[in-house]
Amino acid sequence: MFGQVVVGGPGAGKSTYCYGMYQFLSAIGRSSAVINLDPANDSVPYPVAVDIRDYITLEEIMDELNLGPNGGLMYAMENLSQQGIDEFISRIEKLAKDGTYLLFDCPGQVELFTHHNSLHDIFKKLQSQAKLRLVSVMLVDCFWLTSASNYVSVLLLTLRAMLQLDMPHISVFSKIDMLKGYGQLPFRLDFYTDCENLAVLEPHLIKESNSVLGKRYVDLTRAIAEVVEDFGLVSFEVLSVENKRSMVHLLSIIDKANGYSFGSEVGGDTVWAEASRQGGSADIDIHERWIDYKSEWDKKEAEEERARMEGNTVDKDDLL
């Protein structure tokens, strides 16, 4: 069975994404369920199929062990990976046997998916015991594109998460519909998604390094950029959860990463399989769509959706 491991820092939009993806999957006829793995998240927007808070909550840990929020989160994930994992896996297996597509909403503490082994161990056991084929989806708020140094930091964080989680990985700039409001970028959007030729960032790094660190700060950031570029693994997709074409495009990429595309016909998902083959928004220039002509594209897509609804017809092309 198949699923997504949704990770990202605080405020990246993980729970919003899980709810949006859950609704989208329901709309295309794919049975899905969301699993909350954040013991601090007591108010989720989606219906929860399995909740870590049924086993342990952050408030309980902090009170009983006198830990802070970060230490409490680390303890909770260690506790699940070492003690409560069998019952947890059993509940996941029941969902998987029904053919349910799984969405794992993970905590936002970055150490858990960049350095600590608890999340890695949990998903390795799920993959081996529950026979899950998972892909990690890392969300990054597009706000971090507004600073060259922050962008390089995000690249390093993303690379570390890819290596730590050790599964197929898709990196995504979320809330892309808000990017235009943050001001003009020094480069086209596809420069930031392709993550190539990062040396051109240096003048902007120098401009930002007016602190006491000065040249050392620039040298460190340049070295990080070189490491990321040498690995050649990091690239990004863009996403607006409320935009249908954006969701179609991202899901088609995710399905290829975890192998769902190659088995969807067996599951009766032939309409979606055909739509994903046609590529969603793959042929759209993302800089024009989300920055140069965002208003025009929004209007065009709204008119197309209105015409489709008034025509009261549905076919596979409506997904594109």
Buried (B, 14 or more C-beta within 10 A) or exposed (E): BBBBBBBBBEEBBBBBBBBBBBBBBEEBEBEBBBBBBBBBBEEBEBEBBBBBBEBBBBEEBBEEEEBEEEEBBBBBBBBBBEEBBEEBBEBBBEBBEEEBBBBBBBBBBBBBBBEBEBBBBBBBBBBEBBEBBBBBBBBBBBBBBBBBBBBBBBBBBBBBBBEBBEBBBBBBBBBBBEBBEEEEBEBBBEBBBEBEEBEEBBEBBBEBBEEEEEEEBBEBBBEBBEEBBEEEBBBBBBBBBEBBBBBBBBBBBBBBBBEBBEBBEEBEBEBBBBBBEBBBBEEBBBBBBBBBBBEEBBEEBEEBEEEBEEEEEEEBEBBB
